[in-house]
Amino acid sequence: MTIDSQYDDIDVPLRPAEAVVVSPYPTRRYRTIWISDFHLGWRACEAERLLDFLKHHDADHWYLVGDIIDGWVLKRSWNWLQSHNDVVQKLLRKARKGARVVCIPGNHDEFLRDFAPLTFGGITVLPDAMHETADGRRIWILHGDAFDSIVHYAPWLTVLGNNGYDLMILVGRTLNCLRRWLGFPEWSLSAYVKQRVKNIVKFITDYECALMREAQRRGADGVVCGHIHKAEIKKVDGLTYFNTGDWVESCTAVVEHFDGRMTLVKWAGTTAAPAAESAEATT
């Protein structure tokens, strides 16, 4: 894995789970962009930052890889802000301007699965998809909850875990406000917990392996998914695993360049410091 910068020709090792902040200022165009886990309707959704990303990026193909709308949260309380509406309108506008936009529902917006395969406002709803890159690789795209054993066999644990995650996000944001006031960089409490708790690490590993086995059975060269809110690109059993991350914390996307390279981009927003400019994690 390397860092690919528009300012310097460099080749620097990068840890598999790491994505480096991209400059928010230039408008970038890609062949394909995969984004997921917006959780529109939840107060933790980074809708303003997502809208900023959509304004500064264009692609021929857009894949919305599940949990775009958080139906679970909206059932409990209505928290649909104008910025959430703006995100939907921006995606519809991209479809009207000729981009191919595909929505693959997840477990939080599973009600959309009832409409697959149909097209609304230029956005096609599909249960999953197979994408061919410019260099000829076959990439299987799905949200990933079908390979989450907890979702299927212990749904009450999913609800409990979701509430715990909500609390962890709110605590983490409070801590980051204090860290910024003290002059320290932001730090993700949930990412720290995911990396340190043995059972969570095992769950993520099992999830990735199950996905890759099915991708191999389908004749794919890789998988793009979301669901677990852990942005990453890595090799698993000879195939490439791409996780798009989320727009609650990581604010990341997977993109395909016009030569077929696929990279992981972390969006800092237009208020990012100049020092945090232009780099991408790539395989």
N, C-alpha and C positions, 0 to 999 in steps of 0.2 A: 504494500500500500504506500502511496506517495502523496505529496502535496503538489498540486498543479496550480501555479500562480500566474496571473497575467502580467505581473511586473518583473519576475525573475525566472530564469531557467534553472530550477533547482530540483533535486531529488532527495527528499528527506523522509526517513522512515516514520510511519505513523501507526499508532496502535489501532487494532481492528475496529474498536468501538468509538473511535475519536472522529469528530467532524470539526473542522476549523471554521471560524466565523468568516462569512463572505461579505465583501463590501456591499452596502445597500444602495450605493449611488448609481452605478450604470444599469441600464435596462439590458437584460440578457435574454437571448433566444436559444431555445433547445429544441431538439427533435421531439422529446417526450419528457413530461414531468409527472411524477407520482407523489401524491400527498394524501395523508389520512389523519384520522382521529382529531378532527376539529373540535368536536363536542359542542357544536352550536346549541345554545340554550342553557349551558352551564356557566356559572359566573367565573370559573377558572379558565375558560376559553380565551386564548390570546387573539381575539378577532381583529383588533387594530393592527397587530403585527402581521397577521395572515393577509389582511387586505393590502398592506404595504408590499408584501411579497408578491401578491397577484398583480399589483400595479407595475412592478419592476421586472416581471418575468413573462415570457410568451413561449408557446410551444405549439407544434402541429398536433400533438396528442396529449391529452390530459387524462390521467386516471385518478379518480377519487376513491381511495382504497378503504372505505368503510368508516363508520362512526362519525359521519359528517354532521349529523344531527343527533343530539343526545336525548332520545325519547324517554330513557329511564328518568332523567332529571326533570324533564318537562312534565312527566306524570305527577311528580311530587310538588313542584312549584314552577310557575312561569317566569322565566328569566331571559326572554328573547329581546335583545337590545337592537338598536338601529344598526350598530356595526355588524351584527349577525345577519341582518337583512342585506346589508351592503355586500357582504361576502357572497351570498347567494346570487345577487344581481350581477356581480362581477363575473362569476362563473357562467351565468346565462349569456352575458354579453360576449364572452370569449367564444361560446358555441355559435352565437349569431354571426360572429365575424369569420367563421369558417373552421375553427379548431374542432377536432374530434374530441368530445368530452364523454367519458364513460364513468359511471358511478357503480361501484361494487359495494353493496350494503354490508354493514357489520352487525354485531349483536346489539349495539345501542340504537341503531336505526333499522332493525330487522323488519319493521313494517314495510319498508321499501322493497323487500324481497318479493312481496306479493305482486309487484308490478313488473318484475323481470320476465321476459325481455321486452321492454317497451321503451319508447323515446318520448320525453317530455321537454318541450322548450329547447330542443336540440341536444339534450343530455340523455344518453342511453343508459338504462339500468340493466345490469347483467349480474348473475350470481358469481361469476369469475370470468377470466379472460386469458387468452394466450397472445402475447405480443412478440413480434419479430423485430429485433434490433437492426440497425443499419449494417452491422457486420455479420448478420445471419443467425444470431443466437435466439433461441426460443425461451421466452420468459413467462412463467405462469404467474398470474396475478390474482390474489384473493385477500380478503381481510384477515383470515386466520383463526377466527373463533371456533371453526369446525374442528380444529386440532387442539383445542383447549379442553382438557378432560374435566376441569372444574365446572366450566359452563354447562357441560352436558350431564355430568353425573352428580354434581352438588351445587345446583343453582343458588341455594341459600347462602353458600360460602361466597359466591360471586357477589351477591348483594352486600354481604358483610364486608368483604374485601374492598368493594367499591366505596362504601362509606368511610372505611379506614383510609383509603387513598385520598378521598376528598379532604379529610382532616389533615393528612400529611402535606398536601399541596398548600393548604391555607397556612399551616405552621411554617412551611418552607418559605412562603412569600413574606411572612412577617419577619423571619430571620434575615431574608435578603434585604428588606428595607433597612434593617439595623446594620447589616454589613456594608451597604452602600453609604450610609451615613458615616460609618467609621472609615470609609475609603477602601474597603476590601471588595474583591470581585464577587459576583453572584455564585451561589453554590446550591446544588440540587440535593435536597434531603431524600427525596424518593429514589433518585439514582444511586445515592450512597447506600440506602437500605437494600436495593435490588442487588448491588454488587457484594454486600456483606452477609446477607442472610442466606444460609446454606440451602434451605428448602426452596427459596425463590430462584436461586441460581440453578438448581436442579430442574425446576419447573421450566425455566426458559430454555435450558439445554434440551430437555425432552421435547419441548414444543418445536424447536428448530429442527431437530432430527426427524420428527414425524412429518413435518412439512417437506423436507428434502427427500425423504423416501417416496412420498406420493408424487413429487415433481419428477423424480427419476422414472417412476412407473409410467408417467404421462409423456415421457420423452423430452422433457424440458431441460434446458441448460442452467436454469436458475429460477428463483422465486422472489417476487416482490410482495410483501405483506405489511400489515400494521399490527394492531390489536394490543401488543404488550408494552407500547410506549418506550421502546428501547431502540433508538436509531443505530443501525449497524450495517456494515458490509463485510462479509467474510466468506471464505471457502469452507464448505461442509461436504465431505465425501465426494469431492471432485466437481460439485456444483457450486454456484454462487448464491448466497443468501443475502437478500437486501431487506432491511426493515426501515420503513419510512419515518419512524418516530411518531411525533404528535405535535399538536398546536396548543398544548396545555403548558408544557415546559420546554421541550427541546427546540421547538420551532424549526423543524427539519423537513427536507424533501429529498427524494432520489430523482436524479435527472439523467437523461441520455443525450450525449452530444451528437452532432451530425455524423461523426465517424463511428458511432456505436459504443463509445466508452460510456460507462455508467458511474456516476459519482454521487456522493452524499453532500448536500449543501445545508449549512446551518445559517438561518437568517437572523441578523441582529436588529434589523429595523433601521430606519433613516436617522435615528438618533444615536447610532453606534459611534463609538470613539474612532477617530481616524486610524489609530494603531491597530484596530481589529479588522484589517482590510484583506479581501480577496484571497481566499484559498479554499480548496475543496478536498475532501477525502475521497479516494478512488481505489479501485482494485487494480 
